[in-house]
Amino acid sequence: MVDDWRGHHLSAPPRGYHWVQTGGDYVLVAITTGIILQVLLGN
């Protein structure tokens, strides 16, 4: 889980979501269901 989303140049997660880092990619995931809202692929 990414606590410092600003430091990673990510947008603020909507209520009920959090950013998760997997390798060089970031995934915006719903906390309760695990549904993925957005994926940002690293370079």
Secondary structure, 3 states (H helix, E strand, C coil): CCCCCCCCCCCCCCCCEEEEEECCEEEEEECCCCCEEEEECCC
